[in-house]
Structure formats: C-alpha cells, structure tokens
C-alpha cells in the first residue's frame, strides 16, 4: 500500500521541500525601546480611584 506522497512523487507532482534547519530554528528577535517596555508593563499608566462614587485620576 503506497502513500499519497509516494504516488505524487512518481507522477512528478511532488517537489521535495529543502529546508535548512538553521533557518527554520532562527527566531526573530524584536528590539524594544525602554519606553515601549514601560508601556507594556503598565508603569506609565494613569491610576484611577473611586472617590464618592466618581472615578478620580491620580
């Protein structure tokens, strides 16, 4: 019993994929600025507090 992949190779429809392992394993490193990191961590956000039923910004 042959697999579909084997049948495609015989007919000439299958093109073997050549992948370089180093290229496949490389991860894209994204450089963040210090300000972007602070925004992601929430350091520069406003703080809201409830005072007498109203929200006040600190």
Beta strands, then each sheet from edge to edge (+ up, - down):
strand 1: 48-51
strand 2: 54-57
sheet 1: 1+ 2-
end
